[in-house]
Amino acid sequence: MDCPFCSGPTQVIDKRDSEAITRRRRECLECKKRFTTYERIENIDIFVVKKDGSRQLFNREKLKAGILKACEKRPVSLEQIENAVNEIEHKLRRQESTEIPSKLIGELIIKMLKKLDKVAYIRFASVYRDFKDIGDFEKELREIKRK
């Protein structure tokens, strides 16, 4: 890479990798100035296919907001929620298709919440599975107790 200051050749003096970013600290061999470059993986867009057949761009923040809402006032840390969102997004990106049914996303969230917090799981399931009455809650609670 050429130096952005004098266009001279550069060398990498430090490199650090994180999840999807590589940070390189560089130094110009001519002017001796230092600068940092970042290399990121370009993600391919994921489209969510809704129940009505419409498609919309996957929104990580929307996924996180849904999980945050289910976990509201529960002993689930932001770090746990962020890890759950990362894991779900990673699973979505590993799918063969870039068009993901919303049902798959919902099921991934349900599985994740079941591990994190049973109350958050029931909250999310009641909306996601459209519980009609108390019987639906009782049935789900019996299922949790059975396992």
N, C-alpha and C positions, 0 to 999 in steps of 0.2 A: 504494500500500500504506500502511496506517495504521501509525503508530509503536506498537511493543509496550509502550512505557513510558507514553506519555501519550495515545495514540490520535490524535495530530495527523497532518497530511499529511507525506509524506517525499519526498525526491528521491534519485535514483541519482547517486552521486558517482564511482563506478568500476565497470566491468563487465569481466569476463574470461570468455572462452569456452574450454572444453576439449572433449575428445571428446564427452561426453554430458552435461556439466554447465555451466550458466551461473552464475557467481558474481557477485552484485551487492552492492556496499558502499553502504549507504543512510545518509542523515542526516535526522533529523527537522527540519522547518522551524520548529517551535515550541520544543521543549526542547533541540535541538541534539545529542542523543545519536545515536551511530552504532551500526549493527548490520549484519550480513551475512545475505543470503538466498541460497539455492541452488535452482536450477531444474533438475530432472532429467527426462530422457525416461523415460516409463514403458514398460518393455519388456513385450511380450506373451510369455506363457509358450510355450516350445517343448517339444513332447513327442517323445521318441525312441521309434520303433516298433522293437521288438526282433525278432530272427529268429522267435521263437515267437509273435509277434503281440501280446505284451504291450506296454504303454505306460508310460513313466516320464518324469518331468520332466527336462528337459535340465539337466545339472549341469556348469557351466564348470570347477569344480575337479576333477571326475573326468576331464574332457578334458585338463586341464593335467597331472594326475598321470600319465596314460598316456604323454604326450609326455615328461615328466620321466624316467619309468622307462626309456623307450627311449634317452634321451640321457644316461643315467647314465654318469659317467666318460668322457664325450666332450667335445671342445672346442666345446661349444655353450653360449653364455651364457644366463643367465636372461632377459635382455632379448630375445634371439632367440626363446626359447620363449614368452615373453609376447606378442610380436608375432605369432607363429604362431597362438597361441590366439585372439588378437583377430581375426586375419584369418579363421580358420575360423568363429568365432562370427558374424562379420559376414556371411559367405557363407550361413550357416544362416538368419540373420534376413532375408535378402533372398529366401529361397525363398517361393513362393506359398502353400504350406501351412505350418501350424504343427505338423504331424505329419511328422517327418523320419525316414526309415528309417535304422537304425544303419549299414547298408551304405554310405550316402552319407557319413556322418561318418567312417567308417573309410577310405574312399577319399580324402577330403580330407586326413586325417592322413597317409596314405601319400604323397600328392603333396608335401605340405609337408616331410616328413622326407627325401624323396628329394633335395630342394633343399638342406636344411640339413646333413645328414650321412648318408653311405651306410651306415655301420655301424648307426646308430640306425634307419635305414630297414629294414635287414635284420632287426634285432631285432623291430621292431614287426610287420613283414610275417610273420615266422615264427609269431607268435602269432595275428595277425589272419587270416591265410590258412591257419592250421592245418597247417604243414609236417609231413609224416609221417616223412620220412627225409632223409638227407644229399642225396639226389637233388633234392629240392625246393629246398634251399639252392643247390646247384650250378646248377640251372636259373635261379634268380633272379639269381645272381652273373653268369652268362653274359649275361643280359638287360641288367644294369647296364653290363657291359664293352662290350657291343655299342653302347650309346647313348653 
